[in-house]
Amino acid sequence: MKVRSDSFDDNARIPGAFAYGVPDTAHHVRAGTNRNPHLAWDEVPAGTRSFAVMCCDPDVPHTGSDVNIEGRTVPEELPRNDFYHLVLFDIPAGVRQIAAGSLETTRGPAAPHNARYGRNDFSSAGNDHYGYDGPCPPWNDQRIHHYVFTVSALDVERLPLRGAVTGKGLSQAMIGHVLGQAELVGTYTLNSGLSTS
């Protein structure tokens, strides 16, 4: 399988149009347009009956004690966790792309193409986020964040999942059903002292 994007190249900076937060000289960060980037995939394995698409940032600080605090930094070597920005599954086998800006943040699991959203990690108690929410790393983080978009070809039309499915939950449910996978990685930082070029 192969995956590509018209929105950014592999291992290149994700444009601000596809971010939740963008740099701001007065306040370090301000709200971005938060549109999802374009994704397209091909060379699909025989027997594919559906697709799943996830976006995960593996560079989120394990602890938030220094996050976005004036006069402090988040050290590059600090332990990190996975943070899911998009959890999308049961995409029909005939679909080969997701248009830029087509995956809005919603309060429910219904998604384009009769697919289903899982809950992304912007969710909090009583405030579930479904759909895509883009990059918004700490503005004082010394590490450039990587956003891994993974497209998985599955041998089932629908996964037996109910309720608020998480990225980890979807990963578990796909075990034994993945016929092929492809990744596209984008980078992003709000730290003006770092460069993603």
N, C-alpha and C positions, 0 to 999 in steps of 0.2 A: 504494500500500500504506500501511497505518497499523499502528503497533504501540503497545501500551499495557501498563500493569502495574497490578495491584491492590496491589502492594507499595510503590510510590512513584510520584510524579508526575514528568513530564518536567522536567528541570533542577532537581529537588529532591534533598535529602539522602537517601541510601540508609540505611534503618534498620539499626542494629547487628546485628539478627538475620540479615542477609544479608552480613555481613562476616567476613573471616578474623581480623581483629584489631579489638578495641574498646578505648576509652580505659580506663586504670587509673591511679588517683591515686598509687599506690605505685611502679609500674614503667613508667608511660607507656602501656603496651599489654599486653593479655592476649588469650588465644584467645577468639574469638567462636564462635557456633554454626555459622557458615559455610554457611548454607542458601542455595540459589539463589532469587532472586525470581521471582514469577509473571510470565510474559510471554504476551501474546495478540496476534494479528495478523489483519487482514481486508483487504478490497478487494484480493484477490489477483489478479494478472494472469492472463488466459486463457493456457492452455498450460503452466501451472506443473506440474512433475513431481516436485519436491522442494524442501526448504528447507534453508538453512544459518543457524545462529545463532552469532554471536561476541560476546564482551565484551572490549573493549580499553581500557586506560588509557593515553592518550597523554602523560601527565604524569610518567612515571617518570624520576628523575634519570639523566642520561647517565653520571655518575661517582658512586661511592658513598663517597667519602672522608670526607664529613661526615655521612653517613646515620646517624641514631640514635646520635649521639655527644653525650654530656653536655657542655653549654657551647658547642655549635656549632649552626649552623642550615644548612639547605639553601636557598640563595638562590632566590627566585622566578624570577629571570632565567637560572638555570642551564639549559643545553641539556637537552632531554628526549627520551625514546625511547618507542616503543609497547611495551606489556606485555599479553599476552593472558591473560585470566582464564577464558575459555571458548571452546572450538573444537568445534562440533557440526555435523554435516552428514549428508546422506542421510536427512533427516527426511521421511517420506512426505507426499505432497501433501494428504492428507485431514486432517492434523494442523493445528490452529489455535491451540494454546496449550501452554505448559509450566507445569505446576503448581509452586507454591512448594515447595521442599525435595525435588524429585524427581530432581535431578541430583547425585548424590553424587560426591565425589572417589573415583576408583578407580585401580587399577594397570593397567587394560586398556581397549581401545577400545569395548567393547560399551556401548550406551546405550539408554535407553527408546525405545519405538516402532520398534525395529529400526534405529535410526539409529546413527551412529558418532561417537565422540569423537576429536578430535585432542588432541595433548599441549599442556597449558597451560604458561605460562612460570614456574610455580612448580617446574617440573621442574629437576633438576640431574643431574649425572653418576651414572648407575646408579639414579636415583630419579625415574622418570617419573610425572607427575601428569596424569591424564585427568579429565574432568568439570569441575565448577565449583569454583573457589577464589575467594572474595570479596575485597573491598578490604582492604588492609593497608599504606597508604602510610607513609613515614617519619614518626615522631611529631614531628620537628623541621623538617618541610618547610614553607616559607613559601608554598607554592602549594596551593590546593585542587585535589584530583584529580577528574577527570571520567571516568566509566565509560560507554563508548558501547556499548550493546547494539544490534547490527545484525542484522536479519532479512532474508535474501535469498531471493527466489523464483527457482528455477533451471529451465532447460528440459530437464534430464536427471534421470533417476530416481536414478542413482548416479554419483558422480564416480570417475574411474579413479585412485584414490589408494591407496597401500599404506604400511604401516609407521607410524612415529610422525609423523603429519601436524602441522605447526605452523600457527599463525595466518597467517603469511606464505605458507606453502605452500598453504593453502586459498584465500587471496585470489588467488594466481596461478592455481590450478586453475579458479576460477570465471570467469575472464576469458572473455568471449564467450558465457557461459551465463546471465547475470543478466537476468531479465525485469523485475524490480522490487526495490526495497530500501526499508526504513524503519528509522529510528533512534529510540532512546529513551536519554536521557542522565541518569545519576544522579551526584551529587557526594558526596565523602566526604573527611574529614580526621581525623587523630588529634592534630592540633596544637590544644591548648586555647585558643590565642590567636587562632584563626581561626574564622569562622562560615560555615556553608553555608546559612543561612536567607535 
